[in-house]
């Protein structure tokens, strides 16, 4: 029993790292087959993405566990999603190498439009509307000598005149 548990711990100790490395190597080889030089990819618990530039255009592939579940595919995490995207890119490589279609034809729908920056006028309006106007005039509050007494029979003036310490 002890030997079996020890064997399992040794066998599966580096498995997640191996899976991650294998996935990254596979993706890098596939991207090189597509002759893409500028790319980046990432994954998290539930999704992944691959971004790359091809002919000075930005393209982005995304996949998530939720999208897969909508199609009836069960994926565990973002690493599985990245494996799926890598497999799709490998299939695309095979189609392109056969000469059926060109790469540009397949990735046309994956173009990313540049994200428009927020209107600076709106940001400025936000800061103007909510910025502090400096020192506030507290006319609605009573002056120091008009505070309500701490005790029904003793006023604040009595505390000040007799030098009785006031808790703050």
Secondary structure as UniProt FT lines:
FT   HELIX           2..12
FT   TURN            13..14
FT   HELIX           15..33
FT   TURN            34..35
FT   STRAND          38..43
FT   STRAND          47..54
FT   TURN            55..56
FT   STRAND          57..64
FT   HELIX           65..70
FT   TURN            71..72
FT   HELIX           78..98
FT   HELIX           103..107
FT   HELIX           108..110
FT   HELIX           120..130
FT   TURN            139..140
FT   HELIX           144..146
FT   TURN            152..153
FT   HELIX           156..161
FT   TURN            162..163
//
